[in-house]
Amino acid sequence: MVYDDLKIVLMVAISGKKAQKETIDKVVKYFKEYKEYAEKLSNSSYSS
């Protein structure tokens, strides 16, 4: 996932062709949590 506003790229999943639908569904399900995690990572890198 690319968050331009945070200047961060977060790799959340890799799957083969057969598992693609399930992987996409899981990414969508946890979309908010991924964003929150990216924000935490971004904030911690600025405070170092």
URRA-V66319 format. One record per pair of residues at least 24 apart in sequence whose ideal C-beta (glycine too) atoms are under 6 Angstrom apart, sorted by the first residue. I is the first residue (numbers start at 1). GAP is how many residues later the second one is. Records with the same first field share a line. If there is no record, write none. Layout:
I: GAP ; GAP
This chain:
1: 33
3: 35
6: 32 ; 36
8: 30 ; 34
10: 28
